């Protein structure tokens, strides 16, 4: 089983959410996700989310608050890793403070765009989006949302 600790940014602005268009390097199916990614060895997740936003979107950001933590085990048949994979995601409410949206240089994010909430349901997207938005909008006291079913437009 592989394991990944990651930090994700939920950036909301006037009825819109910032989503990033992930294009896998191996030519697999692309999808929309939240800015964020792997926490490096000895890196604080708080610092990781700010770094990831800058790398993937070109924007400066500040963390406003912790939203919650999600842990999911992805079966081998659904994992891009080829084996059972556990992802622990730390979700933060993040505010963009500057910079200009651009593709990730030499990376897997082709573009980042502000998308109206109502349009998100029609996107082919990562389950991370369906975890992060409820955490930001509902703010459950436990910092946990129910498991998100994967299928249709929603992928791991």
Protein Blocks (a to p, Z undefined) as FASTA:
>chain_A
ZZdddddddddeehiacddddddfklpacddddedddddehiafklmmmmmmmmmnopac
ddfbdfbdcdddddfklpcnlpacdddddddddddfbdjddddehiabfbdcdddfklmm
mpccdfklmmmmmmmmnopaklpacdddeehjbcZZ
